Amino acid sequence: MATFEQWLDAYDIVYRALPAASNQPCPNCRRQALRLVFTGPPGSGYGYASFWCDACLEGIHLSRVPVPDGVVARSLADAPETRRPTVPNYRVVS
């Protein structure tokens, strides 16, 4: 299993590529199935990040991160069940 630090390294690479896509492999299973979704107050420029792999369903959750220019964050004003894109119930690495 990948460590939290390995997940942070992968997050940094994916984050720096935004709003473009990244070919960074999952630090856990090595598949190219990483997803990064931000959720926060509308127009605030910050929120929390859900970062996971769609293949192995492991990842990390980060709070109070800046949302990069050109990236749309899910709104906290929306009900959790209507927020898109959806975030699966993944195992959070600590």
Backbone torsions as a table, in degrees:
resi	resn	phi	psi	omega
1	MET	NA	137.2	179.3
2	ALA	-70.2	148.2	179.5
3	THR	-82.9	166.3	175.9
4	PHE	-58.4	-40.7	-179.7
5	GLU	-63.7	-39.2	176.6
6	GLN	-64.7	-38.1	176.5
7	TRP	-65.5	-40.2	177.8
8	LEU	-62.6	-39.8	177.5
9	ASP	-61.4	-44.3	179.1
10	ALA	-65.5	-41.0	177.7
11	TYR	-58.5	-45.7	-179.1
12	ASP	-58.3	-42.9	-179.8
13	ILE	-66.2	-46.4	-179.8
14	VAL	-65.8	-43.4	-179.6
15	TYR	-60.2	-44.4	-178.2
16	ARG	-66.5	-23.7	179.3
17	ALA	-81.1	-18.0	-176.0
18	LEU	-61.8	146.4	6.0
19	PRO	-83.1	4.7	177.2
20	ALA	-76.2	161.1	176.8
21	ALA	-77.8	158.7	178.3
22	SER	-122.6	149.0	175.8
23	ASN	-98.6	19.7	-178.2
24	GLN	-62.2	128.3	177.1
25	PRO	-77.3	156.7	176.0
26	CYS	-62.0	133.4	178.9
27	PRO	-69.3	-14.3	-179.1
28	ASN	-94.8	-55.5	-174.0
29	CYS	-108.1	-6.2	177.9
30	ARG	72.1	4.2	176.1
31	ARG	-78.2	156.0	178.3
32	GLN	-93.4	70.8	-176.3
33	ALA	-134.2	30.4	-179.5
34	LEU	-76.4	141.2	178.0
35	ARG	-130.4	142.6	178.8
36	LEU	-133.5	120.7	-179.6
37	VAL	-129.0	133.2	177.4
38	PHE	-103.3	145.4	175.7
39	THR	-135.5	131.2	-179.1
40	GLY	-170.0	178.0	176.7
41	PRO	-63.1	135.9	-179.1
42	PRO	-55.4	130.7	175.3
43	GLY	73.4	7.1	-175.2
44	SER	-81.5	-27.0	-177.6
45	GLY	83.4	2.5	176.8
46	TYR	-141.7	167.8	178.4
47	GLY	176.5	-156.1	174.1
48	TYR	-115.6	154.0	-176.1
49	ALA	-111.6	131.0	170.0
50	SER	-106.5	120.1	-175.1
51	PHE	-130.2	115.8	-173.8
52	TRP	-148.5	170.9	175.7
53	CYS	-107.7	127.3	178.3
54	ASP	-69.6	-18.2	-178.1
55	ALA	-84.0	-50.2	-176.1
56	CYS	-103.5	-7.0	179.1
57	LEU	54.5	46.0	170.2
58	GLU	-122.7	157.4	179.4
59	GLY	174.6	-164.4	-179.2
60	ILE	-131.7	165.0	178.1
61	HIS	-130.8	127.5	-178.3
62	LEU	-123.1	140.1	-179.2
63	SER	-105.9	152.8	174.8
64	ARG	53.2	52.7	177.0
65	VAL	-105.4	149.8	175.3
66	PRO	-71.0	139.5	174.6
67	VAL	-91.5	120.3	-176.0
68	PRO	-63.3	152.9	174.7
69	ASP	-56.8	138.9	177.7
70	GLY	86.0	-1.3	179.4
71	VAL	-109.5	130.4	179.7
72	VAL	-91.4	129.3	177.1
73	ALA	-97.3	145.0	172.7
74	ARG	-65.4	144.7	-174.8
75	SER	-89.0	133.4	173.3
76	LEU	-69.7	-15.2	178.0
77	ALA	-72.7	-20.7	178.3
78	ASP	-83.1	150.1	175.0
79	ALA	-63.2	140.7	-177.5
80	PRO	-50.8	-38.4	-177.3
81	GLU	-73.2	-12.7	179.7
82	THR	-106.9	-2.5	-179.9
83	ARG	-68.8	134.9	178.9
84	ARG	-128.6	142.9	-1.4
85	PRO	-71.0	156.8	179.6
86	THR	-75.6	151.1	177.0
87	VAL	-113.8	123.5	-178.6
88	PRO	-71.4	167.8	175.8
89	ASN	-81.3	87.6	-177.6
90	TYR	-100.1	160.1	178.7
91	ARG	-78.7	121.3	-178.3
92	VAL	-86.6	121.6	178.8
93	VAL	-81.8	134.5	-179.5
94	SER	-122.6	NA	NA
